[in-house]
Amino acid sequence: MPEPEPEVCFVPDDLGTSSERLTIGEAVGSACSTSVVRALSEQLVQEIQCLRPGSMARIDDIPNVRLGSATFPWMQRPAADALRAATSGGGTLSLNSTLRTLPQQYLLYRWYRAGRCGISLAAAPGRSNHESGLALDTSDHAAWRSRLEARSFRWLGGSDPVHFEYVGGGTVDLSGLSVLAFQKLWNRNHPEDLIDEDGLYGPQTEARLARAPSEGFPIGARCDEPEPEPEPEPMPMPMAARLVIDWRLESGTYVLTASTPEATERVEYTIDGRVIGTAIRAWGADFAMVAGTCEDHETHVVEAIARDAASAELARAVGLLEASGGTAIAIRPRGASTYEITLERAASEVAALEVEVDGFVLTDEVSGATRSERLAVRYTFTTLGARTFVLRSLDASGGVLAERTLTFELR
């Protein structure tokens, strides 16, 4: 089992900031306190209670517990009961952090990524121990350690001395439940813009979270909604999803190739909408064609169209190429909604590539890393359309050497 990730223990408060009419994305730049999303967080806890009745309990009514101004007053019920027992012998236990909801963790992570609010480390949304409702942070850890451990709170140790986690029985697995609660709230309030209710934190959920109102949705939690009808079996992917285009630099020119449907007899290649040539099957099954280079630091849309013997279109795929000074950025279609973002011919000091899409850092499906040492990130998108890509080249220590932002329409 991997070691738990160190958590953020203290967050500076900014109590003078109002959450009225702020979206979560706007709150990133306007405050340094997770209390700005308290109202939305309350709705999420209520929705979690609908999904798992009785799983959460308030802790702001425990006499000997003092909560920080930004501390959210909820824990899983067994952990809350154990906390009540641990503090019943007198004294005051000050807590700096307990449960963190999805929008709270989103803010902490964004502040950490931006170097704001004095946060040196924060887990990505969906990956923090505090989102389980079983963890607490206290600066009084030395004085309270023995009493907390006697009530099944495990001390994390010197790596994160303020952190305790309840390991007693009776708890439930809340993995993904905060994400699912948000997805349900969003869909209830946005029937025109539905997202998957799968409990997975991905680009479509993060994009809606950034647009969500920090003061909460007009329609809150509902415990009496009927179970949704089973989804129909997915239709087979269209033929267009099975066209893959590629290109490589050879002797100062690009060689374009395509993997195509079986009935393909020729492939037309276009650059920025202009046909640059056609490759026929008689030349080879990879439909190779040579094209000049575009070392102009401009983004160029590369498209391939597969046609059968009657010239009917079978499939098409679109990618992007930008090259300058010998280095190139490419976004290549790799199958059904799958793309690979690559940094080619990079300088020797570049050790890894990180790719962010609409504020969400992608995990490379090949290496399983967010910082890809192979300088390529492959990802299957659940939402297509125009997306904003941020590519960062990193040195061996993880420092950012260069950053490039571009927009590309996934099709």
ZAMARGU-4260 file (C-alpha; in steps of 0.2 Angstrom, whole numbers, plus 5000, padded with zeros to 4 digits):
<rodrens>
0) 5000/5000/5000 | 5008/5017/4995 | 5012/5029/5009 | 4999/5043/5011 | 5003/5059/5003
5) 5008/5074/5014 | 4994/5085/5017 | 4992/5104/5018 | 4990/5108/5036 | 4987/5127/5038
10) 4979/5138/5025 | 4979/5157/5028 | 4962/5165/5030 | 4954/5179/5021 | 4938/5182/5029
15) 4935/5198/5021 | 4931/5190/5004 | 4913/5187/4999 | 4908/5172/4990 | 4893/5180/4983
20) 4891/5177/4964 | 4909/5170/4963 | 4912/5154/4953 | 4924/5141/4960 | 4936/5146/4946
25) 4935/5164/4950 | 4937/5160/4969 | 4955/5153/4965 | 4961/5171/4962 | 4950/5180/4975
30) 4953/5172/4992 | 4965/5161/5002 | 4952/5152/5012 | 4941/5137/5008 | 4927/5145/5018
35) 4923/5154/5002 | 4915/5138/4995 | 4907/5133/5012 | 4889/5134/5005 | 4892/5123/4990
40) 4902/5111/5001 | 4887/5110/5013 | 4876/5105/4998 | 4889/5091/4993 | 4888/5084/5010
45) 4869/5084/5010 | 4870/5075/4993 | 4883/5062/5000 | 4870/5059/5014 | 4857/5055/5001
50) 4869/5043/4992 | 4875/5035/5009 | 4863/5039/5022 | 4870/5042/5040 | 4888/5041/5034
55) 4893/5059/5039 | 4891/5068/5056 | 4894/5086/5062 | 4908/5089/5074 | 4905/5107/5078
60) 4894/5102/5093 | 4908/5093/5102 | 4911/5103/5118 | 4930/5102/5119 | 4934/5104/5100
65) 4938/5121/5093 | 4937/5122/5074 | 4947/5134/5063 | 4938/5147/5053 | 4940/5138/5037
70) 4938/5120/5045 | 4923/5111/5038 | 4913/5103/5052 | 4910/5086/5046 | 4918/5068/5048
75) 4912/5051/5045 | 4901/5046/5059 | 4912/5033/5067 | 4927/5045/5067 | 4916/5059/5074
80) 4911/5047/5088 | 4929/5043/5092 | 4934/5061/5092 | 4920/5065/5104 | 4926/5051/5116
85) 4944/5056/5114 | 4940/5074/5120 | 4928/5070/5134 | 4942/5070/5147 | 4944/5088/5146
90) 4955/5101/5138 | 4952/5109/5121 | 4958/5101/5104 | 4960/5114/5090 | 4958/5107/5073
95) 4965/5115/5057 | 4957/5103/5045 | 4945/5089/5044 | 4934/5084/5029 | 4938/5093/5013
100) 4925/5092/4999 | 4929/5092/4981 | 4928/5111/4978 | 4939/5114/4994 | 4952/5102/4987
105) 4951/5110/4970 | 4955/5127/4978 | 4970/5120/4988 | 4977/5111/4973 | 4975/5126/4961
110) 4983/5138/4974 | 4997/5125/4976 | 4999/5124/4957 | 5000/5143/4956 | 5012/5146/4970
115) 4998/5156/4980 | 4993/5157/4998 | 5008/5149/5005 | 5004/5131/5000 | 5019/5121/4997
120) 5010/5104/4993 | 4992/5099/4990 | 4985/5083/4983 | 4975/5083/4967 | 4956/5083/4969
125) 4950/5065/4972 | 4966/5060/4980 | 4967/5068/4997 | 4965/5058/5013 | 4954/5072/5020
130) 4941/5069/5006 | 4937/5053/5015 | 4930/5061/5031 | 4942/5051/5041 | 4957/5063/5043
135) 4960/5078/5055 | 4975/5090/5057 | 4980/5098/5073 | 4994/5109/5078 | 4992/5102/5096
140) 4998/5084/5090 | 5011/5082/5104 | 4998/5085/5118 | 4984/5075/5110 | 4993/5061/5102
145) 4991/5047/5115 | 4972/5051/5118 | 4969/5051/5099 | 4978/5035/5096 | 4969/5027/5111
150) 4953/5030/5100 | 4959/5022/5084 | 4967/5038/5076 | 4983/5034/5068 | 4997/5047/5069
155) 5005/5049/5052 | 5022/5053/5060 | 5036/5065/5056 | 5032/5067/5038 | 5016/5075/5042
160) 5015/5077/5061 | 4999/5087/5062 | 4989/5073/5053 | 4979/5059/5061 | 4968/5047/5052
165) 4954/5036/5060 | 4957/5018/5056 | 4943/5010/5067 | 4929/5000/5061 | 4912/5005/5054
170) 4918/5017/5040 | 4912/5017/5022 | 4922/5019/5006 | 4919/5037/5000 | 4931/5035/4985
175) 4923/5045/4971 | 4907/5049/4981 | 4911/5068/4983 | 4914/5068/4964 | 4898/5059/4961
180) 4888/5071/4972 | 4895/5086/4962 | 4890/5077/4946 | 4872/5074/4952 | 4871/5092/4958
185) 4877/5099/4942 | 4866/5089/4931 | 4851/5093/4942 | 4854/5111/4939 | 4860/5110/4921
190) 4849/5098/4911 | 4856/5107/4895 | 4874/5102/4899 | 4874/5085/4906 | 4890/5076/4912
195) 4893/5058/4916 | 4888/5052/4934 | 4902/5040/4936 | 4911/5047/4951 | 4927/5049/4941
200) 4936/5066/4942 | 4941/5070/4924 | 4941/5085/4912 | 4922/5087/4910 | 4920/5087/4929
205) 4934/5099/4932 | 4928/5111/4919 | 4910/5111/4927 | 4917/5113/4944 | 4927/5129/4939
210) 4910/5136/4933 | 4900/5131/4948 | 4893/5144/4960 | 4903/5145/4976 | 4887/5150/4985
215) 4879/5134/4980 | 4867/5128/4966 | 4849/5134/4966 | 4843/5116/4967 | 4852/5107/4981
220) 4852/5089/4987 | 4838/5078/4984 | 4836/5061/4992 | 4820/5055/4983 | 4826/5055/4965
225) 4822/5038/4956 | 4836/5027/4950 | 4841/5031/4932 | 4836/5019/4919 | 4850/5008/4913
230) 4860/5016/4899 | 4858/5007/4882 | 4873/4997/4876 | 4885/5009/4867 | 4884/5010/4848
235) 4900/5004/4839 | 4912/5018/4836 | 4911/5026/4819 | 4923/5022/4806 | 4931/5039/4808
240) 4938/5033/4825 | 4948/5020/4816 | 4959/5032/4806 | 4976/5036/4813 | 4988/5048/4805
245) 5006/5050/4809 | 5021/5060/4803 | 5040/5060/4806 | 5054/5071/4800 | 5066/5063/4788
250) 5080/5072/4778 | 5072/5089/4781 | 5055/5083/4775 | 5040/5076/4784 | 5034/5059/4779
255) 5015/5057/4783 | 5007/5040/4785 | 4990/5033/4789 | 4982/5017/4797 | 4965/5016/4788
260) 4949/5005/4787 | 4951/4990/4776 | 4941/4997/4761 | 4953/5012/4759 | 4960/5015/4742
265) 4967/5032/4744 | 4971/5045/4757 | 4970/5064/4755 | 4981/5074/4766 | 4978/5093/4770
270) 4987/5106/4779 | 4976/5120/4786 | 4962/5115/4774 | 4973/5115/4758 | 4975/5098/4750
275) 4994/5094/4748 | 4993/5077/4740 | 4985/5060/4739 | 4993/5043/4743 | 4986/5027/4735
280) 4986/5009/4741 | 4997/5004/4727 | 5011/5014/4735 | 5010/5004/4751 | 4997/5000/4765
285) 5004/5014/4776 | 4998/5027/4762 | 5015/5037/4764 | 5017/5054/4757 | 5032/5067/4758
290) 5029/5085/4763 | 5040/5100/4766 | 5043/5106/4783 | 5034/5121/4792 | 5047/5128/4804
295) 5038/5144/4807 | 5032/5143/4825 | 5014/5143/4819 | 5001/5129/4822 | 4996/5119/4807
300) 4981/5108/4806 | 4985/5091/4798 | 4970/5081/4791 | 4969/5064/4782 | 4953/5058/4773
305) 4952/5040/4769 | 4941/5036/4753 | 4936/5019/4745 | 4937/5014/4727 | 4921/5025/4723
310) 4929/5040/4731 | 4916/5039/4746 | 4923/5045/4762 | 4926/5031/4775 | 4935/5041/4788
315) 4945/5057/4793 | 4956/5062/4807 | 4964/5078/4812 | 4980/5082/4821 | 4991/5098/4825
320) 5009/5102/4821 | 5020/5116/4827 | 5038/5117/4824 | 5052/5130/4826 | 5071/5129/4829
325) 5071/5111/4827 | 5059/5107/4841 | 5041/5102/4837 | 5024/5100/4846 | 5012/5088/4839
330) 4994/5082/4844 | 4991/5066/4835 | 4974/5056/4834 | 4977/5038/4841 | 4960/5030/4839
335) 4943/5033/4847 | 4944/5049/4856 | 4962/5046/4860 | 4976/5058/4856 | 4994/5059/4860
340) 5003/5075/4864 | 5021/5075/4860 | 5037/5086/4862 | 5049/5081/4848 | 5068/5084/4846
345) 5068/5093/4863 | 5084/5101/4870 | 5095/5089/4881 | 5090/5097/4897 | 5071/5093/4895
350) 5068/5078/4906 | 5049/5077/4906 | 5033/5083/4898 | 5017/5089/4907 | 5001/5092/4898
355) 4986/5102/4905 | 4969/5103/4897 | 4957/5116/4902 | 4965/5116/4919 | 4966/5097/4921
360) 4983/5089/4921 | 4983/5073/4910 | 4990/5056/4916 | 4999/5047/4902 | 4990/5031/4898
365) 5007/5023/4893 | 5018/5027/4908 | 5004/5031/4921 | 5013/5047/4925 | 5008/5065/4924
370) 5026/5070/4921 | 5030/5059/4906 | 5048/5055/4904 | 5045/5049/4886 | 5040/5067/4881
375) 5023/5061/4876 | 5006/5060/4884 | 4992/5048/4877 | 4975/5051/4884 | 4957/5046/4879
380) 4945/5061/4881 | 4927/5059/4886 | 4923/5076/4880 | 4928/5082/4862 | 4927/5100/4855
385) 4938/5115/4857 | 4950/5113/4871 | 4965/5123/4878 | 4981/5114/4880 | 4996/5119/4891
390) 5012/5110/4888 | 5026/5112/4900 | 5044/5105/4897 | 5052/5101/4914 | 5070/5098/4919
395) 5076/5083/4930 | 5071/5092/4946 | 5053/5095/4940 | 5056/5114/4936 | 5047/5122/4922
400) 5059/5126/4907 | 5046/5132/4895 | 5027/5133/4893 | 5016/5134/4878 | 4997/5137/4877
405) 4987/5132/4862 | 4969/5128/4857 | 4964/5113/4847 | 4947/5106/4842 | 4946/5087/4846
410) 4935/5078/4834
</rodrens>
